[in-house]
Every structure is written in structure tokens, then in C-alpha cells.
Amino acid sequence: MFNSVRLRLTLWYTAAMTMVLVVLAASTYLVLRRNVIRRADAQAVELADSFLSTVEAEMNDPSDAGSLDNGIKAAISEHKFRDVVFAVLDLQGHLLGISDTYRADELPANVAHEKFAAPLGHLLAPDDFGSVHVAQRRYRSYVRPFSIKGEGATLVVLQSLRGQTEFLETLARTFSIVIPVAIFLSSIGGYFLARRSLSPVVAMGTQASRIGAENLHERLKINDPRDELGKLARSFNGLLDRLDQSFERQKKFVADASHELRTPVAILCGEAEVALGQQQRTEQEYRESLEILRDESKRLKRIVEDLFTLARADAGQYPLSLADFYLEELVAECAKNVRTLASAKSIVVSCQAEDELTIHADETLLRRMLLNLLDNAIKYTPQGGKVALCCEARDGMYRLGVRDSGQGIPADLQSRIFERFFREDKMRSRGEGESGGAGLGLAIASWIADAHGGKLELTESSSQGSVFTVVLPKTCASH
């Protein structure tokens, strides 16, 4: 039940709305209640001031110098307000006078008098506000001690809170009705809003579930590319693009690998069948067959090793073994190793490197990169040509260049030379009898440069030859 995102969003929305409404209603109720009490207290103070002013004026009247009782009676007769009771007590707590509005509950005078007089004795704290229940009514009380012409007494102002209480009760009942209705309507609206907002996600999920390897070219529909769902759909379509390209590369890789492996395997099988099919053969014929088997086995081994290297590189499972060594020594060693191969075609291999070129890198992989580049240069350099290898430090980086004197690479093929299994055999001159590789040497060399945080580029290619340049940092980080 709670696995639905729409339901969870609705519940969260409803819970948040309920909390907001309850807090708002409670705060409103408490603020209004406090304001009602403050207004009643302020009004009680004003009524007390007015009442005592009348008492003092009556007692100070020169034409009729009355007693305190007369002043109280006069003040009570002049201050008759609905739901307001004035009561005056002496210092011993005996009732001296009280407004007749206390009889609004239609009780007999003596009974009402007793009901009012009984609790008033407990309200003698000076300048004190409080609440008291008198004659089944709730009053807000205010106590004011006073002394006029040496006669002391206490005035108690009682204000009925019946109107305010009814207002607050009405407000509470209103809240108790409005809040549940608002929560119910907001939950329904929240559910439909969540449903409408998430409907594109449901549609995308349904469409994505139908996408497989056979229809990986399909893409999600984007209603509004500027909102969050549009960005999500665009990101998912980008993922599908990358997967589609990866699948295409994988299929091409498998097809090319199968094609490259089929030739040496066919040669091995055919030569073995020929050798075994003849009853008698000379030693020289057996040696020739074994040499063919050996050469094709080496070629097959080299292809398999290159494929394994690229597969591990693609899977991120080829960690670098970093160490400190001198790059110029590695360059000189690689140039020396290929001179035997170059001498078969009368190719001159030269090497020029600066001294003290220390580097922190994987020596084995860099050696393989340089040998691949040199082997590629020798293969595409005609008889009697030249191959030059140079190494220098420039702008805080190491630059290695391999130059050949071949016929160059056509401009329309230069962007593809680092692709796997790509060979431009028909476009560049080859020596006679040169078998060629599988088209993986430059791809592996490019990966090795990238793995060290550098790059391999074809920086020059013309009818006078081609130049491959490797740029490496002095300290290579494993990644």
C-alpha cells in the first residue's frame, strides 16, 4: 500500500497541511483569548478609576458631606453596566455595597447576595487580576484597595466573560469543522496533483520497460525539457545514447575480433591438415609448416593479448604499477629493440632525448606504447626510409614524438586511426611480405596515454611522412 510514491506524497502533504492548520488555529485561538483577557483587564482598570473618582467626588462634595457608604451608593447608582459588577468590601472583608446587576440570574436578592459575598473575601490581593466563579457565572476580577478621608476599603470589579467565552467557543467550533474539511479537500487535491505530476514518470517507466537491446534506438518522450522531469528524461535519453553506442562498439568489436581471429585460426588448421594429410614429407617441408604454425600462433597470441588488454582497460581492471624511472633511458631502450626489425627493411632508426627526464609512471605500459608506435612507423615506412624518436620536456610536460617517412595518412581517415581494428593498409605503402597487425596497436597506445593523464595525437601527416606525439605529465596519477 505504501509502495506508491503518489500515496506517500499525499500522506506527507496531508500531514504537513494538518500540522500547519492545527498550529495556525491553536495560535489564533490563544492570541485572541489573550487579547480578550487583556482588553477586559484594561477595561476593569478604567472602570475602577471611574468608580473611585465618583466615590471621592461624592465624599468631597461641600454641599453634602456624606459618608463612605453614601459615596459607594452614589457611585454604584451611576455605574450600571451590563455584565459588570462593582463590589466594595471593608478592611475585614465585609461587603459594603454591590451592584444589582448580579441579580441577572433571577435569584432572590438574599440568595444572590450570599453567593456573591462568599467568594469575594478571597479576592483581597491588591491590584490583582484573576478569574472567579460567582453564582454559576465566570467573571474576570480586578481588586483595587483605596482610602478616602482616612476610610479604607477594597473595590472589586467583576466583568462577566460570557460574550467573550461564547465568541471563543464559536471560534473553536468553527475551527473543528473547517480544519477537517480543509484537510479532506487538501488530501484529495494533493492526491490528484501528485498523480498528475507523476504521470510523466509513470509514462517514462512504461516506455523504458519496453526498451531492450533490439530497440535501443528508441527514446523517451520529453514534454517540457525545462522542468525537472524533462531534465530526467533528457538524462535518461543520454544514457540510452551511450548504451546504444556501447552496444554498437561491442558488436563491431566482436565482429572485428572474430574476423581477425578467423584468419590465423584457419591458417593453423589448414596447415596442420596439410602436414598430416601427406604420408611422407621431407624435413624441410615439415620445418616450413612448423614455421608457418609458429608465426600464425605468435600473431594469434598477440591479437588475444591485445584484446585482453583492451577488455581489462574497458572494465577498469588494469591498474597502473607506478614507479620512478628515467624516461630518456626507456626511449633509448625501445629504439634499440626495434632496430633489428627496422634493419630488415633498411630503415634507419634515430633517437634524440634530453637528459634527466624523471617520470612517475608505469614503465611496462609506456614501453608497450612506444614499441607500438615504433612498430607502426616501421610498417608504414618504405624500404630505406627513416624513423625518428625524440623526447623533451616542455611547459612542465614530457613530449615524445615518433616520425616516419611514409606516404602519410589521407585526411578523411585521420580521425579514425585510433579506432580498434582500423587499418589503412590500402592507403599507405607497405613492404612486400608484410603481414600487418590487427589494427589494435594505436588503440592500445592511445589508451595507455589516457591512463597516465596524457594524450596521443597525430600532429602531422603529409606525403613526407607522419608524426605521432605523446604528451605525458611528469607525475602520472593512477585512475
N, C-alpha and C positions, 0 to 999 in steps of 0.2 A: 504494500500500500504506500509506504513512504519512499519507494524507489523512484517515484515520479518527481522530476525536477519541478514541474508545474505545481504539484501539490505542496512540495516543500516551500517553494517561493510564496504560494498563497498563505501557508501557515505562518511563515516568517512575517509576511506583510500584515496579516491579521493580528498577530501578536504585537507587532510594533504599533499598529494603529490602536489596539486596545490599550496598550500602555500609555500612549500619548493622550488618548481621550480620558482615561481614568485619572492620570496625573493632572490634566488640564481642568477636569471637573472638580477634583478634590481641591486643587489650588484656588479655583474660582470660589468654591463654597467657603473655604477657610478665610479668604481675603474679604469676601462680603460679610461673613459673620463677624470678623474682627472689626470691620468698618462700622457695622451696625452697633456693636458694643461701644466703640469709641464715640460715635455720634450720640448715643444715649448718655454716656458719661459726661460729654461736653455739655449736653443739654441740661443734665442734672445740676452741674455746677452753675450754669446761668440761672436756672430756676431757684436754686438755693440763694444765690446772690440777690435775686429779685425779692424773694420771700423775706429774707433778713432785712433788706432795705425797707420793706413795708413795715415790718415789726419795729424797727428803730425809729422810723418816721412817726408811727403812732405813739410810741412811748415818749418821744421828744416834742410832741405837739403841745404848745404852751396853752392852747385853749382847753385842752382836755388831757391833762397829765394822767394817763392811765397806767395801769399795772402791766406786768408781763403777760398775764392771762388775756387782758383786753387787746394787747398788741397782737398776740397769737391769733385770737379770734378774728380780728380785723384782717390780718394777712391771709388767713385761711379762707375768709369770705371773698377776698379779692383774687385769690389764685385758685381758680377752679378750672382744671384742665382734664380732658378725657384721658383715662388710663394713667393719671398721675396722682399720687397720694403724698400729702405732706403730713408728717407726724413730728410732734415736739415732745421730748422727754426731759424730766428734770435730772439733776445730777445723780439721783438714786435710781433712775430708770423708770420712774412712774410717768405714765402718759399724761401730758398737759393739754394736748389738743391734737386732732386728726381730721383730715378732710373727709367729707361724707361720701366721696367717690368710691371709698372702699366698700360701700353697700351696693355696688353694682351687681353683685352676685345674688341680690334679692334675699339676703339673710336678715333675720331680725337684728335690730341695732345692737342689743346687748351681746348677742352671739358673735356678730361680726367684729364688735369692739374687742372682745376677748381673743378672737382668732388673730387680729392684727397686733394686739398688745403683747401677746405671749412671745412671739419671736423677735420683737423689736429690741428687747433687752440685751440680745446678743450682738447687736449692731452698733456698739458704742466706741469702736476704734475710730480715732479722729481721721478725717479726710480719707476715708476708706471706701473703695468701691467693691461691690460684691453682688451675689445673687441670692435671693431668698424666696422660699415658697410660703405665701400667706393666703389663707382662705382658698386653697386649691388653685392658686394662681402663681405664676412665676414673675418675680419683679427683679429689676436691676436697682440696687440700693446705693445711696450715697449718704454718708454721715458727715455732718458739719457741726462741731461744737461752737458755741457763740456765747458772748457775755455782753449784756446791755445794762448800763447803770448798776453794775455790780451784781446783777442777777444772771447766773449762768444756766445754760440748758444745752440740749443737743437737738439739732434738726436732722430728720431722716427723710430723704426724698426717695420715693419708690416709684419707678416707672414700669408699667406693665410692658412686657416684651411679646404680647400676644400677636400684634401685627407683624413684628419682625420674625417671630417664630413661624407664623403662617407663611410668610414670604420665603424663608429658608426651607421650610418643608415642601413648599410648591417647587422651589428650585431643585431640591433633591429628587422629588418625584419626576420632574422633567428630565433630569439627567438619567434617572434609572430607566426611562423609556427611550430617550433619544440615543443614548450610548449603545445599547444592544442593537437597535435598528441600524445605527451607523456602522457598527461592526459587521452586522449581517450583510448590509449592502456593499461595504468595502471588501469583504471576503469574496462575494460573488464577482464584483468588479475586478478584484485582484486576480481571481482565477482566470477570467476571460482575458484580462490583459496579459497574464503570463502565458496563456495558451496562444494568444495571437502573436506575442513577441517571440515565443519559441517555435512557432510553426515553421519558420525557415530552417531552424536547426533540425526539426523532425524531417523536413523535406530533404535537407542535405544528407542526413543519416540514411534515409531510404535510398537516395540516389547513390551514395557512397557504397552501400552494401551490395549494389548491383555491379560495381566496377571490379573487374578482375583482370587477369593477365591478357585475356582475349580482347577486352575492350578498354584497355588502359588509356586510350586516346580520349575518352570522354572526360568532360569536366563539369564541375558543379555550376549550377546557375547562380548568378550574382544579381540580386535585385537592386541593392544600393551599395555600391563599392565604398561609400564613405563612412558607413556605420560599422559597429564592431562585428556584426555578423558578416557583412561584406568583406571586411578585412580577414575574418576567419576563413571564409570561402576562398578568398584570393590566396591566402597562405596554403590552404589545402590543395588548391589547383597547382600552386608552385611545387608542392611536394609531389603531386602526381606527375608534373613535368619532369622532375628529377628522377622519379622512379621509371617513367617511360624511357627517358634517355639511358638510365642504368640498364634497363631490360634490353634495350636495343644494343647497347655496347656489349652486354653479356652474350646476347645471341650472336652478334658479329664476332665476338672474341671466341666463342665456342666453334662457330663455323670456320673462322680463320685457323684456329688451332687444329681443328680436325683436318683441314686441308694441308697444313704444314706437316702434320704428323703422318698423314696418309702416304706421302711420297717416300720418306725414308723407310717406313714400315713395309711398303710394297717392294722397295728395292731389297731390303733384307730378306723378305720371304722369297722373292723371285730368285735372288742369287743363291739362297740356300737350297731351293728346289732344283735349280740347275746343277749345283755341285753334287747333290745327292742323286739326281736323275741319271747321271752318266756312270757307267760301270767302271771305266778306267779313265783317269785323268793324270796329267803329268804334275810333278811337284810345282812347276811354275804356274800352272793353271789354278792349282789349289791356293797358292800364295796370292795370286791376283784376286781370287774370290774372297779370301780372308781379308785382304786389304780393303776391298770394297765394303765388306761387312764391318770392318773396323771404322772406316771413315763415316759410313752412314750411322753407325752406333754412336760415334762421337757427336755427329750432328744431331741425332735424336736426343742424346743426353743433354747437349747444350740447349736445345729447344725446351726440353722438360724442365731443366733448371731455371731457365728464364721465365717460363710460365709459373713455376712455383714461387719464384721471387716476386713476380707481379701480383700473384694471388695473395701472398702474405702481406705485401705492401697495401693492397686494396683493403684487406681486412684489418689493417693497423697492427699486425702481429710481427712486424720486423723491427725490433728495437735496435737503436744505434749503439755501437760499442765505442764510446768516445774516449779519445786519448790524445796526448800532446805529442806532436812529431813535427819534423821539418818538411814543408811542402815541396821545396826545391829538390830534396832527395827523392821523394816519391815520383816527381815528374821525370827526373833523370832515369830512375829505375824503369819506369814504364816505357820511355823512349828506347832504352836499351833492349827491353824484352821484345819489341816489335821489329827490331832491325833485321832479324832473321827472316821474318815474314816479308819485310819490305825488299830484302835483297833478292828474293825470288822474282821480283818484277823490276829489279834495278832501280828501286826508288830510294832516294836519299832522305833520311830522317834526321832533322836537326832539332836541337833543344837549346833554349836560352831561358834562364831563370835567375832571378835575383837571389842573393844570399840571405840567410837568417829569416826565412819566412815560416815562423812558427804558427801552428794552427791546432785548434782543439776540435777534432772531428773523428769520424770513423774511417780509419786508414784503409781497411779492406774494401769498403764501398767506393771510396774515392779512387782507389786503384782500378776497380772494375769500371768505373765511369770513364777514366782516362783511356783504358785499354779499348773500351767500346768505341770511343771517339776516334782513336788512332786506327783501329781495325776498320772502321767505316771509311776513314780518309784513304787508307791504303787500297781498299777495294775499289774506290771510285777514282783513283788516280791512275792514269795510263802508264804504260811501260816507260821507265826512265824519268818519271816525274819526281816531284818533291813534296814532302810533308814536313811542316814546321810546327813545333810545340814551344809555346812561350808561357812564362808565369811571372807576374809582377804584382806589387802592392800599389793600390791607387784609391784615394779617398776613403781610407780605413777599411777597404775590402781587398780581397785577392781576386785577380782576373787571370784565368787560364784560357789560352787561345790555341786552337788546332786548325791549321791552314793546309789545304791540299791544292794541287794544280790540275784538278779535273776540269770538266766542261761546265760545272755549275748545276744548279737545280732550277728548272723552269719556274717562273714566277707563280703560275697557277697551282704549283704543287708545294710551294714553300710552306704554306700554312698547315700541310698535312704530314710533314716529315716526322713529327713526333708521335703520330698515331701508331697504335700497335698493329703489327703485320703489314704496315705500309712500306712498299718498296718501289723505288723509281728506276728499276733495273733497265727498262727500255729507254729511259730518258738520259741516263748518264753512261758513259763508256765504261766497259768492264774489260778486264783482262781475259784472255782466252782460257777456257777451262775453269774459270772462277765460278764456283757453285753458288755463292751468295748465302746470306743468312736468312732468318725467318722474319726480319723486319721488326725485331724487338730491341735491338741494341740502343737506338736513340731513345726509345720509350723508357728503358731502364735507366739510361744516363740522365734523362730529364727528371725522373722520379728521385734519383739519388741527390741531384742538386736541390730539388724542392725539399727533400727530407732534412737537408742541412740548413735550411733557411736561405738558400741561394736560388739561382735560376740559370737555365741553359737556353741560349738563344742562337739562332742563325743570324749573325750580324752582317754577313756579306756573301753574295753568291753571284758570280758572273762567268763569262767564258774563260776567265783566267783561273777560276777555282772558287772554293767556298771556305768560309771561316765560321767555326763554331766557337762561341765564347761562353765560359762558365764564370759566374760571379759568386764568390763564397765569402761569408763573414769570417773574421779571424777566430771567433769563438762560436761554434755551432751548438745550438740547443737541441736536445733530443725531443722530438714530438711525433 
